[in-house]
């Protein structure tokens, strides 16, 4: 770990891009040591420059004393005269603007009162100004200066630390609190509104989208209230609610407290309630002066989210921890999917919004709304709907189709719409998705339903579409898609999908799915295109993780493809802290009855293979004390093999030795199952009953294969059944393989597509088997049940500390004897240490 910290320090000092494998505490100490030294060097340089400046000033002062006093008086007189002229012009300009604003306000109030619909003012889209109009206006009248531009606080040199989950971030913050830097470093933890909001009225809304919308609305109300207090007449109507925690003085006070000590999310919530201040906005105010900012992946890897959060990467250090799935995470963040039900809701809601407010919306807004509706209709056409025809005459060929972005736009007949203009400008500036969300929330259950009438030319034109949308809604009412629609704003989903279509034609594909629940999905094939900006802006990027194997493919896909040169990259990997005798990795090529173990898709479901797996587990449970964790390649296979064991009596035999637990399907049940699993093992070791511990059935890539620790007695043996290869027949995976084969070089006689399949499998295996050994005194055995693990190419993808200690056994007897001997000596060593 000392070598790791030296490598990290060097990478930061030389502004490198580093791929490192080490512990969180080492990351903290190495990075913060560099930051402390770097700031000290800057202080010394600033002091030297200041001294030089003072010497120069004193020299200049001596020279300027020779200047005549009359010239000095002329300069002062000229300055005073010009300042008086500027003040007069400024005063006149201010007066004119004041008068113009009052006239405009009066005009707006009269217009609103004339419509008689004042209560919906917040739902109306403001007058929209296109890019061309903005250019013309700035040319003739000068560009408007944003008031906030002058208030931007300068960012100090800082380290951004990001990880996948809030629990991982909390764990990192606790490590910082225990480190020697906790008293001298200013730290802020960022999170979503869903995680940081303390307003119970808003929190109870549940979905993150509704929480965001309500928060933004309350902010707007707060600004309007402040405006009214300054003397502007308030419109008639009920008073709008504002957030009691959004007060400038309280936010500033909490920000100062946050910077004074290290806080995790729970402590921030507690502090917010105590100071009656919003943790979400207080933490954002704390970003510029903070030296260490802790935040989730999304806030740093997605440009729009990064910009909205106030995260500035220019010249800063970024540490990405748990980065083994970084490529997948980037692809997921920048991909987007739309279901038929979401299209149905979005089209219906926007149509009715336009109908209700058509007399109050400007012509330009109505034009853009029609363009959005036209694009949605195009998406429906791709899914099989035909405008102007009844559903009975619409025949849809079921299946999945893969299209380039350009071909998709042509097929949807929307290639004539400027998506960049509609999306990046109109959606962002008009906030139409939020307005529509507020409209639906307000009028839900009071007439916001699908149009079925046909009383004018426009309705007749879209009659077939609306009927098709109705059939989509009817077909999916029983499915989970309905729940998805209700939990998220459909127009937000549409906006995200439109934005995805602005990617380069070669960097992504659109998947059109017409079977069951119809959907269109944008699939990002080149995550490097979005990672490139991060790499370009940052001073240094540290990509860290416990299981970063294989690094070469990772470098090729994410770094070289983003334009990073080999000279900028540095790597460091170290072994595990445990002694070699504390881990026993075994590759089993056959079972107790001699059945060859190769869990291919063709033979893994055969009764003889399932029975042999049961016999292997029975033997392991006979000799392994405490907890045994068994990983299956998928939920489906787990269900099938356990059902088979129930019927054959194998499950009963296993239950006689260890109590059986299964990974729950719901995430909120994981902690309960783990607690019961742990308590059972503790009871069994204490009361010496017939049971020797517990057996947990889990799934690779599931809720218990990452981030969960099976240390000590919780995981004395980890069993991996088969190799968790992804579904090779998946159209999305095939497209990804094809893309890699076309754009990346072949290596060691294998194509990049083949390497991708192997890497997906082995990364999942490495994450799962790494759950057992969690500290220096821990011990565990790892049993890999599949002869394919013995292949040199596969073994090379295991972490070095496991690969170097792995033994392959062609028969079961010697492997079982080896495991029995290993556990006996480990137990003996632990007993001796405890006795001492």
Residue pairs with C-beta under 8 A, 6 or more apart in sequence:
1 22
1 23
1 25
1 26
1 574
3 572
3 574
4 20
4 21
4 22
4 23
4 26
4 30
4 572
4 574
5 22
5 26
5 29
5 30
5 33
6 30
7 18
7 20
7 570
7 572
8 18
8 20
8 22
8 26
8 27
8 30
8 31
8 34
8 542
8 572
9 30
9 33
9 34
10 16
10 570
11 17
11 18
11 20
11 540
11 542
11 570
12 30
12 31
12 34
12 35
12 38
12 317
12 539
12 540
12 542
13 34
13 38
14 540
15 539
15 540
16 540
16 568
16 569
16 570
17 535
17 540
17 541
17 543
17 559
17 564
17 568
17 569
17 570
18 540
18 541
18 542
18 543
18 569
18 570
18 571
18 572
19 543
19 544
19 548
19 551
19 554
19 555
19 569
19 570
19 571
19 572
20 27
20 542
20 543
20 544
20 548
20 571
20 572
20 573
21 544
21 545
21 546
21 547
21 548
21 572
21 573
21 574
22 544
22 572
22 574
23 546
24 171
24 172
24 175
24 321
25 175
25 178
25 179
27 161
27 319
27 321
27 542
27 544
28 172
28 175
28 176
28 179
28 181
29 179
29 180
29 181
31 159
31 161
31 317
31 319
31 542
32 159
32 179
32 181
32 185
32 292
35 157
35 158
35 159
35 185
35 291
35 292
35 317
36 181
36 184
38 157
39 157
42 157
105 232
105 233
109 233
109 235
112 118
112 121
112 235
113 235
113 236
115 359
115 360
117 360
118 235
118 236
118 237
119 237
119 238
120 357
120 439
120 442
121 235
121 237
122 217
122 220
122 221
122 240
122 438
123 353
123 357
123 435
123 438
123 439
123 442
124 357
124 360
124 361
124 435
125 361
125 365
125 430
125 431
125 432
125 435
126 430
127 362
127 364
127 365
128 362
128 364
128 365
128 368
128 426
128 429
128 430
129 137
129 429
130 364
130 421
130 425
131 421
131 425
138 144
153 288
153 289
154 288
155 287
155 288
155 312
155 316
156 288
156 289
156 290
156 291
157 291
157 315
157 316
157 317
158 290
158 291
158 292
158 293
158 316
158 317
159 291
159 292
159 293
159 316
159 317
159 318
159 319
160 293
160 295
160 300
160 311
160 313
160 316
160 317
160 318
160 319
161 172
161 292
161 293
161 294
161 295
161 319
161 321
162 294
162 295
162 296
162 297
162 299
162 300
162 301
162 318
162 319
162 320
162 321
163 169
163 172
163 296
163 297
163 320
163 321
163 322
164 296
164 297
164 322
164 325
164 329
165 296
165 707
166 191
166 195
166 265
166 296
167 707
168 321
168 322
168 707
169 189
169 264
169 265
169 294
169 295
169 296
170 264
170 265
170 266
172 294
172 321
173 187
173 189
173 262
173 263
173 264
173 294
174 264
176 182
176 185
176 187
176 262
176 292
176 294
177 262
177 264
182 261
182 262
185 262
185 291
185 292
186 259
186 260
186 286
186 289
186 290
186 291
186 292
187 259
187 262
187 263
187 290
187 291
187 292
187 293
187 294
188 258
188 259
188 283
188 286
188 287
188 290
188 292
188 293
188 294
189 263
189 264
189 265
189 268
189 283
189 294
189 295
190 283
190 284
190 287
190 293
190 294
190 295
190 296
190 299
190 309
190 311
191 265
191 280
191 283
191 295
191 296
192 208
192 296
193 202
193 208
193 211
193 212
193 215
193 280
194 208
194 211
195 265
196 265
196 268
196 269
196 272
196 278
196 279
196 280
196 283
197 203
197 211
197 215
197 278
197 279
197 280
198 245
198 269
198 272
198 273
198 278
198 279
199 215
199 218
199 243
199 244
199 245
199 278
201 241
202 211
202 214
202 215
202 218
202 243
203 211
205 211
205 214
206 487
207 487
207 488
209 437
209 487
209 488
209 489
209 492
210 437
210 441
213 434
213 437
213 438
213 441
213 489
215 243
215 280
216 434
217 434
217 438
218 241
218 242
218 243
218 246
219 243
219 246
221 240
221 241
221 242
222 242
222 243
222 246
224 240
225 240
225 242
228 234
243 278
244 276
245 272
245 276
245 277
245 278
246 278
246 281
247 276
247 277
250 275
250 276
250 277
250 278
251 277
251 278
251 281
251 282
251 285
252 285
253 275
253 277
254 271
254 272
254 275
254 277
254 278
254 279
254 282
255 282
255 283
255 285
255 286
257 271
257 275
258 268
258 271
258 282
258 283
258 286
259 286
259 289
259 290
263 271
268 279
268 282
268 283
269 279
271 279
272 278
272 279
272 282
284 309
284 310
287 293
287 309
287 310
287 311
288 310
293 311
295 309
295 311
297 320
297 329
297 333
298 305
298 333
299 305
299 306
299 309
299 311
300 306
300 311
300 313
300 318
300 320
300 534
301 329
301 330
301 333
301 530
301 531
301 534
302 333
302 334
302 530
303 530
303 533
306 313
313 534
313 537
313 538
314 537
314 538
315 537
315 538
315 539
316 537
316 538
316 539
317 538
317 539
317 540
317 541
317 542
318 534
318 538
318 540
318 541
318 542
319 541
319 542
319 544
320 326
320 541
320 542
320 543
320 544
321 544
321 545
322 544
322 545
322 546
323 543
323 544
323 545
323 548
324 545
324 546
324 547
324 548
324 763
324 766
324 767
325 763
326 543
326 554
326 558
327 527
327 554
327 557
327 558
330 524
330 527
330 530
330 531
330 558
331 523
331 524
331 525
331 527
333 530
334 500
334 503
334 524
334 527
334 530
335 500
335 508
335 521
335 522
335 523
335 524
336 493
336 496
336 497
336 499
336 500
336 521
336 522
337 493
337 497
337 519
337 520
337 521
337 522
338 379
338 493
338 494
338 497
338 519
338 520
338 521
339 476
339 481
339 484
339 485
339 517
339 518
339 519
340 380
340 383
340 469
340 472
340 475
340 476
340 481
340 517
340 518
340 519
341 472
341 473
341 476
341 479
341 481
341 482
341 484
341 485
341 517
342 481
342 484
342 485
342 488
342 490
342 493
342 494
343 376
343 379
343 380
343 383
343 469
343 472
343 490
343 494
344 450
344 469
344 470
344 472
344 473
345 473
345 485
345 490
346 376
346 490
346 491
346 493
346 494
347 373
347 376
347 377
347 380
347 465
347 466
347 469
348 448
348 449
348 450
348 451
348 466
348 469
349 436
349 439
349 440
349 448
349 490
349 491
350 369
350 372
350 373
350 376
350 436
350 491
351 373
351 451
352 447
352 448
352 451
353 369
353 435
353 436
353 439
354 361
354 366
354 369
354 370
354 373
356 439
358 366
361 369
365 430
368 422
368 426
368 430
369 432
371 417
371 422
372 422
372 432
372 494
374 414
374 417
375 412
375 414
375 417
375 419
375 422
375 498
376 494
377 387
377 462
377 465
378 412
378 413
378 414
379 412
379 414
379 520
380 387
380 465
380 468
380 469
381 387
381 411
381 412
381 413
382 408
382 411
382 412
382 512
382 520
383 396
383 472
383 512
383 514
383 518
383 519
383 520
384 394
384 395
384 396
384 397
384 468
384 514
384 518
385 394
385 464
385 465
385 468
385 469
385 472
386 393
386 394
386 464
386 468
387 461
387 462
387 464
387 465
388 461
388 463
388 464
388 465
389 464
390 464
390 467
391 464
391 467
391 468
391 470
391 471
394 464
394 468
396 514
397 514
398 514
398 515
399 514
399 515
400 511
400 512
400 513
400 514
400 515
400 731
401 511
401 512
401 514
402 509
402 510
402 511
402 512
402 731
402 735
403 411
403 509
403 510
403 511
403 512
404 505
404 506
404 509
404 510
405 501
405 503
405 504
405 505
405 508
405 509
405 510
405 522
406 415
406 505
408 501
408 510
408 512
408 520
409 415
409 501
419 498
419 501
419 502
420 502
422 498
423 495
423 498
423 499
423 502
424 499
424 502
426 432
427 433
427 495
427 498
427 499
432 491
433 489
433 491
433 492
433 494
433 495
436 489
436 491
437 489
437 491
437 492
439 448
440 448
440 489
450 466
450 469
450 470
450 473
451 459
451 462
451 466
452 466
452 470
453 459
454 460
454 463
472 518
475 517
476 482
476 517
479 516
479 517
481 517
497 520
497 522
500 508
500 522
500 524
501 510
501 522
503 522
503 524
503 529
504 526
504 529
506 526
507 524
507 525
507 526
507 529
508 522
508 523
508 524
508 525
508 526
509 522
509 523
509 525
509 735
510 520
510 521
510 522
510 523
511 520
511 521
511 522
511 523
511 731
511 732
512 520
513 519
513 520
513 521
523 732
523 735
523 736
524 530
525 735
525 736
525 739
526 561
526 739
526 743
527 557
527 558
528 557
528 558
528 559
528 561
528 562
529 562
531 558
531 562
532 562
532 563
534 541
535 541
535 559
535 562
535 563
535 564
543 554
546 770
546 799
547 763
547 766
547 767
547 770
547 799
548 554
548 573
549 762
549 763
549 766
549 797
549 798
549 799
549 800
550 759
550 762
550 796
550 797
551 571
551 573
552 747
553 752
553 755
553 756
553 759
555 569
556 744
556 745
556 747
556 752
557 740
557 744
557 752
559 569
560 566
561 743
561 744
573 800
575 800
575 801
576 583
576 773
576 799
576 801
577 775
577 776
578 773
578 775
578 776
578 777
578 778
578 779
578 801
580 804
580 805
581 825
581 826
582 773
582 777
582 778
582 779
582 780
582 826
583 773
583 779
583 780
583 781
583 782
583 801
583 802
583 805
584 780
584 781
584 782
584 805
584 807
584 818
584 819
584 822
585 769
585 781
585 782
585 784
585 798
585 802
585 803
585 805
585 806
585 807
586 781
586 782
586 783
586 784
586 806
586 807
586 808
586 809
586 815
586 818
586 819
587 784
587 786
587 787
587 789
587 790
587 795
587 806
587 807
587 808
587 809
588 597
588 616
588 783
588 784
588 785
588 786
588 787
588 809
588 812
588 815
589 596
589 597
589 787
589 790
589 808
589 809
589 810
589 811
590 596
590 597
590 787
590 810
590 811
590 812
591 597
591 612
591 613
591 615
591 616
591 812
592 612
592 615
592 616
592 619
592 812
592 816
593 612
593 615
594 811
594 812
595 608
595 609
595 612
596 787
597 609
597 612
597 785
597 786
597 787
598 786
598 787
598 788
599 609
599 633
599 721
599 722
599 723
599 785
599 786
603 609
604 610
604 637
604 722
605 637
605 640
607 644
610 640
610 641
610 644
610 645
610 648
611 644
611 648
611 650
613 641
613 721
613 785
614 645
614 648
614 650
614 653
614 654
615 650
616 719
616 783
616 785
616 812
617 628
617 630
617 654
617 695
617 719
618 650
618 653
618 654
618 657
619 812
619 816
620 628
620 717
620 719
620 783
620 819
621 628
621 654
621 657
621 658
621 692
621 695
622 657
623 816
623 819
623 820
623 823
624 692
624 693
624 716
624 717
624 781
624 819
624 823
625 685
625 692
625 693
625 713
625 716
625 823
625 827
626 681
626 684
626 685
626 692
626 693
626 694
626 712
626 713
626 714
626 715
626 716
627 677
627 681
627 693
627 694
627 695
627 696
627 710
627 713
627 714
627 715
627 716
627 717
628 658
628 693
628 694
628 695
628 696
628 715
628 716
628 717
628 718
628 719
629 696
629 698
629 704
629 710
629 714
629 715
629 717
629 718
629 719
629 771
629 772
630 695
630 696
630 697
630 698
630 718
630 719
630 721
631 698
631 699
631 700
631 705
631 718
631 719
631 720
631 721
631 724
631 768
632 638
632 641
632 697
632 698
632 699
632 700
632 721
632 722
633 699
633 700
633 721
633 722
633 723
633 724
633 725
634 699
634 700
634 724
635 665
635 699
635 702
637 722
638 662
638 663
638 697
638 699
641 721
642 651
642 662
642 697
644 650
645 651
645 654
651 660
654 660
654 695
656 690
657 691
657 692
657 695
658 691
658 692
658 693
658 694
658 695
659 680
659 684
659 691
659 693
659 694
659 695
660 694
660 695
660 696
660 697
661 673
661 676
661 677
661 680
661 694
661 695
661 696
661 697
662 673
662 696
662 697
663 670
663 673
663 696
663 697
663 698
663 699
663 702
663 703
663 704
664 670
664 672
664 673
664 703
667 703
670 703
670 704
670 708
674 704
674 708
677 694
677 696
677 714
678 714
680 691
680 693
680 694
681 693
681 694
681 713
681 714
682 713
683 689
684 691
684 692
684 693
684 694
685 693
685 713
693 713
693 716
696 704
698 704
698 705
698 768
699 705
700 720
700 724
700 764
700 765
700 768
701 724
701 764
701 767
704 771
705 764
705 767
705 768
705 771
706 767
706 768
708 771
709 771
709 774
710 718
710 771
710 772
710 774
711 772
711 773
711 774
711 775
711 778
712 774
712 778
715 771
715 772
715 780
716 772
716 779
716 780
716 781
716 823
717 772
717 780
717 781
717 782
717 783
717 819
718 768
718 769
718 771
718 772
718 780
718 781
718 782
718 783
719 783
719 785
720 765
720 768
720 769
720 782
720 783
720 784
720 785
720 786
721 785
721 786
722 785
722 786
723 761
723 765
723 786
723 788
723 789
723 794
724 761
724 764
724 765
725 757
725 760
725 761
726 733
726 757
726 760
726 761
727 733
728 734
728 757
733 757
736 753
736 756
737 751
737 752
737 753
737 754
737 756
737 757
738 753
740 751
740 752
740 753
740 755
740 756
741 751
741 752
741 753
743 752
744 752
745 752
746 752
747 755
758 793
758 794
758 797
759 797
762 794
762 797
762 798
765 784
765 798
766 797
766 798
766 799
769 782
769 784
769 802
770 799
772 778
772 780
772 782
773 779
773 780
777 830
777 833
779 826
779 830
781 819
781 822
781 823
782 802
783 815
783 819
784 806
788 794
789 795
789 808
790 808
795 803
795 806
796 803
798 806
807 818
809 815
809 818
